[in-house]
C-alpha cells in the first residue's frame, strides 16, 4: 500500500514540475503569485519523497527472512558446478 502512495506522490510531483517549467500553460491565480522556479523545485522534492516512500515500503514475501527473524540457508545437492539448491532450512 505504501508503495502505491509513493508512486502517486511521484506522479503528482512530475505534474507539478511540468507546470513549474511552463511546458503546460495553465492560467491559475495561485500559480501566478509564486515564482515558477519554486514550483518546479516543489515538484522535484515531491518526486524524491515519492521515490523514498516507495523504496522504504515493505517488499513482498520472498526468501531471506522467516517470521522468527532467522535466515533461510540453502540445502545443496551435488558437487562443484553441478550442485543445485533442493530446499531451504531455518538457521
Helices and strands as residue ranges (DSSP letters): H 2-21, H 29-32, H 36-56, E 72-77, G 80-82, E 84-90
